């Protein structure tokens, strides 16, 4: 973290108001502003500063795929040539059913996989069809893969202050 200054009282109120997520309404920053007692522009300026200085890491949506009807969520693990991970990651990450993908080290001989991509489907056949699409996209670079299905939702929260 590369903060320039500690949180002041307004920053602290903004963090407290948003630590469980932005309000689910058309103008979430305006709702936070009303709660905190400043303008929406002030909220956005302060959040941008907190982001730029490293006080907060990111502002983004964290969907609950189960609540959205996606009951089969699978982390796909792939064995691809290391020198192609960046190129393939760009292509796989652009697929609308992939929420995120990344490079991870292999742990040979037991774990040959170095490329991970999280896919979401309403059921396992849908996920399996998506995995076939990824395999086609990877072509000869696919040296083996597996699907590791989620069995529960893990904590999806950010900064917490009391």
C-alpha positions in Angstrom: 0.0 0.0 0.0 1.3 3.4 -0.9 -0.9 5.8 1.0 0.0 9.4 1.2 -2.2 10.2 4.2 -4.3 8.3 6.7 -8.1 8.2 6.3 -9.8 11.4 7.4 -13.3 11.3 8.9 -15.1 11.7 5.6 -12.9 8.9 3.9 -13.7 6.7 6.9 -17.4 7.3 6.5 -17.2 6.5 2.8 -15.4 3.2 3.5 -17.9 2.3 6.2 -20.8 3.1 3.8 -19.3 1.0 0.9 -17.4 -1.8 2.6 -20.3 -4.2 2.0 -20.6 -3.0 -1.5 -22.1 0.0 -3.4 -25.9 0.4 -3.0 -27.8 -1.4 -5.7 -29.6 1.5 -7.2 -29.2 3.7 -10.3 -27.0 6.3 -8.7 -25.0 4.5 -6.0 -22.5 7.3 -5.4 -25.4 9.7 -4.8 -26.8 7.3 -2.2 -23.4 7.0 -0.5 -23.1 10.8 -0.6 -26.4 11.3 1.2 -25.4 8.8 3.8 -22.0 10.4 4.3 -23.2 14.0 4.1 -21.2 15.2 1.1 -21.8 15.5 -2.7 -21.7 12.6 -5.1 -18.8 14.3 -6.8 -16.9 14.5 -3.5 -17.5 10.7 -2.9 -16.2 9.9 -6.4 -13.2 12.2 -6.1 -12.2 10.7 -2.7 -12.7 7.1 -3.9 -10.6 7.9 -7.0 -7.8 9.3 -4.7 -8.0 6.3 -2.4 -7.7 4.0 -5.4 -4.8 6.0 -6.9 -2.9 6.0 -3.5 -3.5 2.4 -2.8 -5.8 2.8 0.2 -8.3 0.7 -1.8 -7.2 -1.8 -4.4 -10.1 -1.7 -6.8 -13.8 -0.7 -7.3 -15.7 -3.4 -9.2 -18.7 -5.6 -9.2 -18.4 -9.0 -7.4 -21.5 -10.9 -8.6 -22.9 -13.8 -6.7 -23.2 -16.2 -9.6 -25.4 -18.6 -7.7 -28.0 -15.9 -7.0 -27.9 -15.1 -10.8 -28.8 -18.7 -11.6 -25.3 -19.9 -12.5 -25.3 -23.1 -10.4 -22.3 -24.8 -12.2 -19.2 -22.7 -11.7 -16.0 -24.3 -12.7 -12.4 -23.3 -12.4 -10.9 -24.8 -15.6 -7.2 -25.7 -15.3 -5.1 -26.0 -18.5 -1.6 -27.3 -19.4 -0.4 -24.9 -22.1 3.0 -23.8 -23.2 4.3 -21.2 -20.8 5.4 -18.9 -23.6 1.8 -18.8 -24.9 0.0 -18.0 -21.6 -0.2 -14.2 -22.1 -1.5 -14.5 -25.7 -4.0 -17.3 -24.8 -5.1 -15.5 -21.7 -6.1 -12.4 -23.7 -8.2 -14.6 -26.0 -9.8 -16.8 -23.3 -10.4 -13.8 -21.0 -12.4 -12.1 -23.7 -15.0 -14.9 -23.8 -18.2 -13.7 -22.2 -18.6 -16.8 -20.0 -15.1 -16.4 -18.5 -15.1 -14.1 -15.4 -11.3 -14.3 -14.9 -8.2 -16.1 -16.0 -4.6 -16.1 -14.9 -1.2 -17.8 -15.0 -0.1 -20.0 -12.1 3.0 -22.0 -11.6 3.0 -25.7 -12.3 3.8 -28.1 -9.4 5.3 -31.1 -11.2 4.9 -34.0 -11.3 1.5 -33.8 -9.6 0.1 -30.6 -11.0 0.9 -29.8 -14.7 -1.6 -27.0 -15.0 -0.3 -23.4 -15.5 -3.4 -21.5 -16.9 -6.7 -21.1 -15.0 -10.0 -19.8 -16.3 -13.2 -19.5 -14.3 -16.3 -20.3 -16.3 -20.0 -20.0 -15.2 -23.0 -21.9 -16.5 -26.5 -22.8 -15.4 -25.6 -26.4 -15.3 -22.7 -28.8 -15.8 -23.5 -29.5 -19.5 -23.4 -25.8 -20.2 -20.0 -25.5 -18.5 -18.7 -28.5 -20.4 -19.8 -26.9 -23.7 -17.9 -23.8 -22.7 -14.8 -25.8 -21.9 -15.0 -27.4 -25.4 -15.1 -23.8 -26.8 -12.0 -22.9 -24.9 -10.3 -26.2 -26.0 -11.1 -25.3 -29.6 -9.7 -21.8 -29.1 -6.5 -23.2 -27.6 -6.1 -25.8 -30.3 -2.8 -27.6 -30.1 -1.7 -25.5 -27.1 -4.2 -27.5 -25.0 -2.0 -30.2 -23.6 -4.6 -31.3 -21.0 -7.2 -29.8 -18.8 -9.7 -30.4 -16.0 -12.8 -28.7 -14.5 -12.9 -28.1 -10.8 -16.5 -27.3 -9.8 -17.3 -24.9 -7.0 -19.0 -26.5 -4.1 -19.6 -23.3 -2.0 -19.2 -19.5 -2.1 -16.2 -18.2 -0.3 -16.0 -14.8 1.4 -16.2 -12.0 -1.2 -15.5 -8.9 0.8 -13.0 -6.1 0.8 -11.6 -3.6 3.3 -13.4 -3.7 6.7 -13.0 -1.1 9.3 -14.9 -0.8 12.6 
